[in-house]
Amino acid sequence: MDRVVDAPELTAVRQRLGKKAVTVLVRRELADARRLMLAGEAPIAFGAVVARVRVLAEARLRAGLQPVINATGVLLHTNLGRAPLPQASIARIVETAGVYSSLELDVETGVRTRRGVQVELGLSELVGADDVLLVNNNAAAVLLALSSLAAGREVIVSRGELVEIGGGFRIPEVLARSGARLVEVGTTNRTRVEDYANALTERTACLLRVHPSNFKITGFAQRPSLAELARLGHERGVVVVKDLGGGLVSELPAAIAASDLAREPSVTSCLRAGADLVCFSLDKLFGGPQGGAIAGRGDLVGKLRDDPLARALRLDKLALAATEGVLDAYRRGATTEIPIHALLATPLAELRVRVESWRAALSEQSVATECVESEGAIGGGTLAEAPVASVALRLTHGNPDVLAERLRAGSPAVLGRVVEGALLLDARTVFPGQDAALMRALQLAIDETRAGLEPGGEP
Ligand SMILES: *Cc1c(COP(=O)(O)O)cnc(C)c1O
């Protein structure tokens, strides 16, 4: 046991992973080896055990968060951390995270203040709401709103909106957790405002309207406008809550305003339509860190803020610092500083030039490449109906799955898409500053597949 742990071949991983963790790996490996021997297999050589432990330890070292080049064309890729942060956000984190900060202190008066009060004020102004409350994510925002306003009472939802967003967020389950009772109305494809009206009783606390986000009902489909729903809610004295998800705020970058996204509701348009509360994510189209916001009527937001559950769901200080940076960019009208908006706004011609430069960089590799039109997506469980036009490098070289696997296992890891027997690397989601690293990774992966190496294997 000690001989394996102290083997010179393991010096580097011992230093980086710690002797304790290496010992755990060795113990497990030796137990496996013993079991195999008892089952009648040939004894495993000392060197083989050491080599195996090294492979496992190195995999562990790689297993933490690492940068990934996103060549999938999916802008808000949930597995890749959704929205990358603007520089202004990173600067705010660097400035405040390693020292004490005025998180809950008014430095002028020396009096304790509410966490996030300035950001909440700024966001209220940005979206045109009386007030905004920030929480840990949008799931928390919806849970808090329903729990505070409707626990023990009824919430009316259309059957066409009882959706699962992904990552375990299911409207009926969140509703059940909030302590409210779900009253389903209408059908999967058609719900009318009368359906809501007929289901309204003195037990009703809320009408909940959910953005279906990641799926779309087409054909014989109908649902009332948010404004009609809000009118009904206000006539009958119940609160209208909109779970918007995506978090488009009022200020649309020109490129978005001219695209299909322009038809998407924004936080501001939902408030104008009469929603009392609008819940949205900060790390989707808003372009910030993981977080959720509840924007709307002052008395309601205040009630949510005073709920003990709000304390358990509050936004952390790093996310708050990051949100300040994003808000600052919106205020200055500098949406191109917000990475998700910059990526979305890149003209197709520019993407084509980049892909042609990738092809040129690969010209000596003698692999077949093409510059093709591709269809990206917003992703992150948002806006199923808004495909994003893009340009991709199409590579046909050996087995595309093996090449994709090699790229994923590289450093930096590169994620592409295998479509119809070819590897597609979409330029829209690759930052221009990553082009050189992408080319190096690609050349290496091509060389490795030529050498016939299996991913994870030894040379
Ligand atoms: C994304 C989304 C959620 C979940 O938001 P998180 O910030 O991931 O918790 C909830 N509702 C809708 C409509 C969404 O699009």
The ligand as a Gaussian input file, in Angstrom:
#p B3LYP/6-31G(d) Opt

LIG

0 1
 C      -35.413000      28.856000     -17.004000
 C      -36.778000      28.936000     -16.482000
 C      -37.036000      28.641000     -15.142000
 C      -35.958000      28.221000     -14.195000
 O      -35.072000      29.279000     -13.953000
 P      -33.680000      29.059000     -13.161000
 O      -33.055000      30.404000     -13.106000
 O      -32.910000      28.068000     -13.954000
 O      -34.034000      28.537000     -11.808000
 C      -38.336000      28.739000     -14.699000
 N      -39.332000      29.107000     -15.520000
 C      -39.126000      29.404000     -16.822000
 C      -40.281000      29.801000     -17.673000
 C      -37.831000      29.332000     -17.345000
 O      -37.615000      29.616000     -18.638000

